Every structure is written in C-alpha cells, then in structure tokens.
Amino acid sequence: MNIEKRVTELVEEKIADRPDLFLVDVQMHGSGILSILVDGDQGVGIKECVAISRHVGFYLEEENVIEQAYNLEVSSPGLDAPLKSLRQYRKNLNRSLSIKLSDGTKREGKLIGAEDTGIKIEESVKEKGKKVQIVENFIFFNQISESKVIISFK
C-alpha cells in the first residue's frame, strides 16, 4: 500500500467537514518522518493540526500501514514554503511573489489572479531611459518551478 496515498485519504476524511481547510502535501521521508502540510483559507491552528495528527496516527496504527518506526509531523506551510496549489495562490492574492521559472529566470510581482492554468502578476518593468511601467503578465503553472510569497515587514 502506498503510505502517502493512504495518509492523503485519511487527512481528506478528517477535514471533510471543514471546507476552509485543505491538504497541501504529504511526504514520507527516508529518515522516518511522515510530514503532512495542511493550510486553511484563514490559516490553520494547532488544534486542527493535533486533531489531524491523532486521526491519521490512530488509523495508521490500526491498519499497521508503516512497518518501521516513524515520526508524524502535522503543520501548516511556513512563510517561506513554496506555493503548491491553486488554493494557496488564491489565498495569497495581492501579495508579492518571487517566481522561479523552469528556464531558470526569475520574476517578481504582485499576484492579481489565479486560474486553473496559471497566475496573473503585476510586474514593474524599467526600460533604459524610460519611467517604470506596471505591466500585467500571465504565467502558466507548467512554466513555474517555484513560487514563494515575499515577506515584507514594512
């Protein structure tokens, strides 16, 4: 049985009555750490993480899904974690993003839209001898290798 697939099912089952919460990622690391990242439209609290951890842990033990010793970690993605789902992009509308594209180039801009196929950002473009212009650009998800929210403490 695929551990990550089963854990995904268990998490989805636990948060089914909480439409504000969503699963971001499940990974079984070689080091024996099973990490679950859950987010929410208004964030996710410790209480929710504990409830998910208990639910998943109980069923994993009951079903004896994992043979070796493991540590179960349930948390929300940190501020510096890359965005992985459309829902995360939508949650971060109007925030600035740093985007690495598949071809190695980098872009920065304010996230102003998120659709099934990609995102729309406002970028400041400065051409030599001209004023800075704000332009809107659409970037397809298949062109993005990593997106992170730029944290501003202004």
MOCORGI-V546430 format. One record per pair of residues at least 6 apart in sequence whose C-alpha atoms are under 7 Angstrom apart, sorted by the first residue. I is the first residue (numbers start at 1). J is the second residue. D is the distance in whole Angstrom. If there is no record, write none. Layout:
I_J_D + I_J_D
This chain:
3_65_7 + 4_26_6 + 4_27_6 + 4_28_7 + 7_56_7 + 8_26_7 + 10_56_6 + 11_52_6 + 11_56_7 + 14_52_6 + 14_55_7 + 15_21_7 + 20_40_5 + 20_41_5 + 21_39_6 + 21_40_4 + 21_41_7 + 22_38_6 + 22_39_5 + 22_40_6 + 23_37_6 + 23_38_5 + 23_39_6 + 24_37_5 + 24_38_5 + 24_39_7 + 24_84_7 + 24_85_7 + 25_36_6 + 25_37_5 + 26_35_6 + 26_36_5 + 26_37_6 + 27_34_6 + 27_35_5 + 27_36_7 + 28_34_4 + 28_35_6 + 32_69_7 + 32_70_5 + 32_71_6 + 33_70_6 + 33_71_5 + 33_72_6 + 34_70_7 + 34_71_6 + 34_72_5 + 34_73_6 + 35_72_6 + 35_73_5 + 35_74_6 + 36_73_6 + 36_74_5 + 36_75_6 + 37_74_6 + 37_75_5 + 37_76_5 + 37_77_6 + 38_75_6 + 38_76_5 + 39_76_5 + 39_77_7 + 41_91_6 + 44_76_6 + 49_74_6 + 49_75_6 + 53_74_6 + 60_66_7 + 80_148_6 + 80_149_7 + 81_148_7 + 82_146_6 + 82_147_5 + 82_148_5 + 83_89_7 + 83_147_6 + 83_148_6 + 86_114_7 + 86_116_7 + 89_114_6 + 90_114_6 + 93_111_5 + 93_112_6 + 93_113_7 + 94_110_6 + 94_111_5 + 94_112_6 + 95_110_5 + 95_111_6 + 95_149_7 + 96_109_5 + 96_110_4 + 96_111_6 + 96_149_6 + 96_150_5 + 97_108_6 + 97_109_6 + 97_110_6 + 97_111_7 + 97_147_6 + 97_148_6 + 97_149_5 + 97_150_5 + 98_107_6 + 98_108_5 + 98_109_7 + 98_147_6 + 98_148_5 + 98_149_6 + 98_150_6 + 99_106_6 + 99_107_5 + 99_108_6 + 99_144_7 + 99_146_6 + 99_147_4 + 99_148_7 + 100_106_5 + 100_107_7 + 100_144_6 + 100_145_6 + 100_146_5 + 100_147_6 + 101_143_6 + 101_144_4 + 101_145_5 + 101_146_7 + 102_143_5 + 102_144_6 + 102_145_5 + 108_123_6 + 109_121_5 + 109_122_5 + 109_123_5 + 110_121_5 + 110_122_5 + 110_123_7 + 111_120_6 + 111_121_5 + 111_122_7 + 112_120_6 + 112_121_5 + 112_122_7 + 113_119_5 + 113_120_5 + 113_121_7 + 114_120_6 + 117_140_6 + 117_141_6 + 118_138_7 + 118_139_6 + 118_140_4 + 118_141_5 + 119_138_6 + 119_139_5 + 119_140_6 + 120_136_7 + 120_137_6 + 120_138_4 + 120_139_6 + 121_136_6 + 121_137_5 + 121_138_6 + 122_134_6 + 122_135_5 + 122_136_5 + 122_137_6 + 123_134_6 + 123_135_5 + 123_136_6 + 124_132_6 + 124_133_6 + 124_134_5 + 124_135_6 + 125_132_6 + 125_133_5 + 125_134_6 + 125_135_7 + 126_132_4 + 126_133_6
